[in-house]
């Protein structure tokens, strides 16, 4: 059957109807993603074929993400507020940022946020998960807030304070990181205890950890959403099963959440722009359900 839309109102009404059906369907957050069934997933995260920009980024990140730096970054985070603004205003600040670590797309970050949220919406997932997709990379605002570069903002994350995993991309580049030669930090458990849980380890500082601390006490998002935000770049763990000797039972629940979220973050990437002006009213109404009008950054 061919459907023709007489005007924009017809299209909007149909979109609203799809949303209503998705609510009635009551799809759970952990149901398998459907939007990506026709995607060729072998084309994503091809770091061996990545451009020099991406390889140079990871070399710098792996050399500079030390225990000393991570302690300093966390002290700096707690010592000051960087801005006070709403979620959509924060999204607009990312318009000019292109992630140097990402081999899959060159679109601005606001485009990626909308692509992620729209993929979750099309699959009929809960509103809180749509909002999580919309905001998950807002921690990249660190780049506008005086970061030392992109290396302490974006890219895959990993544990610092113990032996660097061979399952991290470009593992050979850790040779220039001073922690790789430290008598304690270079050992399997380093400064941690077996199965201590991820709440008790330091992941390399960046947008995941920063945004998690920004929103955890300033939103009504559920624990699953907070896990999606905090660990979505922790690919050595949720994709490669690294660091299992540091995780505990609580982390297993977080892992399920991150794996449910990951397809929307990764496979929604393309170079087709979203209509931010058209989508804004819908997403601002969702944002208002989980956030106050403005929050501290």
Secondary structure, DSSP 8 states (H G I E B T S, - for coil): -----SSHHHHHHHHHHHHHHHHHHT--TTS---TTTT--GGGSS-GGG--HHHHHHHHHHHHH--HHHHHHHHHHHHH----EE-HHHHHHHGGG---TT-SS--S-HHHHHHHHHHHHHHTT--HHHHHHHHHTTGGGGGGGTT-SSSTTTSS---EESS---TTSTTGGGGGGSGGGG-TTTTSSSTTS-TT--GGGSEE--SHHHHHHHHHTTTB---HHHHHHHHHTT-HHHHTT-TTGGG--HHHHHHHHHHHHHHHHHHHT--S----HHHHHHHHHHHHHHHB-S-EE-
